Amino acid sequence: MERGRVAHTLLGALTVLPAWLAGRALAGPTAGLIAATLLTFSPHHIRLSASESTHVVMVLAAFAAFAAALHAARTPRFVTVKNGT
């Protein structure tokens, strides 16, 4: 029982990084810091991270996917298509 709580607490703490990345990608470094701070001190997130619920994994995955999507949308990709001849 105790191992599950420790793992979920660590996953909850790890969620702060994608929250910061998403906030930074949307509106700059100050917004990223505000997003990370709000998540860090959110009573609901703290309770969720301290429980053995699997919801904390979903929150981490959602923030990570959102931050990755923002990064992919803002990173220019050039594709060169060569003629077969």
Buried (B, 14 or more C-beta within 10 A) or exposed (E): EEEEEEEBBEBBBBBBBBBBBBBBBBEEEEBBEBBBBEBBEBEEBBEBBBBEEEEBBEBBEEBBEBBBEBEEEEEEEEEEEEEEE
